[in-house]
Amino acid sequence: MLKSIIQGLVAVSLLMAPLASIAAPPGAKDMVVRAQKEGSAIAVYVEFTVPATVDETWEVLTDYDRMAEIVSSIDESKIVKRDGNQIEVAQKSHASAGPLKFSMSSLRQVQLVPNKEIRSRLLKGDLKSSDFTTRIVDEGAVMRVVAEGKFVPGGLTGAAINLESVEAQSRRQYQELRAEILRRKAKEPPPPCLLAKNCEQGPG
């Protein structure tokens, strides 16, 4: 389920599902990632920088038709409706919590403010609700990406989810997005293990 969240985060989120408890990959320590309970909701905040242009950063964060090739937890991702700068994105993702394994789905409405902001709202799916905003701040040599919002888990997720797993999965997913921005900048292809969904998870 953590994966359904980040989908909201990227938009990115990114559309994510918040259950898997996995270690952050190398290089993810420079990110700020926070999750906290607010009543029945969980608030998430992610911030990182990337040495790329606004266009290079925006291209990856909004590449929903190829998001399954970028984020390891997303199995399917497709823009199913477009009306100017408003789109709807359908995604399927996977997650695990201890011995439990989950397949998740979501349909999100995404409002784009080109090269500046991504606003994502859950229309239907396995979460009760999810609203996230992702902003790109141009700082010249680097872009600062700030993603924040809240989601309310539903069903089995409410019992299985914990703040540690939300932070770990959010960190990993945004590190994967950052890595894709840098790969495209260098004109390098994604690693075969990412496409096969079997990349090794680095130590925390």
QUIRASUL-V627029 format. One record per run of one state. SS is the DSSP state (hx for helix, st for strand, lp for the rest). FROM is the first residue (numbers start at 1). LEN is the number of residues. If there is no record, write none. Layout:
# QUIRASUL-V627029
ss=SS from=FROM len=LEN
ss=SS from=FROM len=LEN
This chain:
# QUIRASUL-V627029
ss=lp from=1 len=1
ss=hx from=2 len=8
ss=lp from=10 len=6
ss=st from=16 len=2
ss=lp from=18 len=10
ss=hx from=28 len=3
ss=lp from=31 len=1
ss=st from=32 len=7
ss=lp from=39 len=2
ss=st from=41 len=10
ss=lp from=51 len=3
ss=hx from=54 len=8
ss=lp from=62 len=2
ss=hx from=64 len=6
ss=lp from=70 len=4
ss=st from=74 len=10
ss=lp from=84 len=2
ss=st from=86 len=12
ss=lp from=98 len=2
ss=st from=100 len=14
ss=lp from=114 len=3
ss=st from=117 len=9
ss=lp from=126 len=3
ss=st from=129 len=10
ss=lp from=139 len=4
ss=st from=143 len=10
ss=lp from=153 len=3
ss=hx from=156 len=5
ss=lp from=161 len=2
ss=hx from=163 len=23
ss=lp from=186 len=6
ss=hx from=192 len=5
ss=lp from=197 len=8
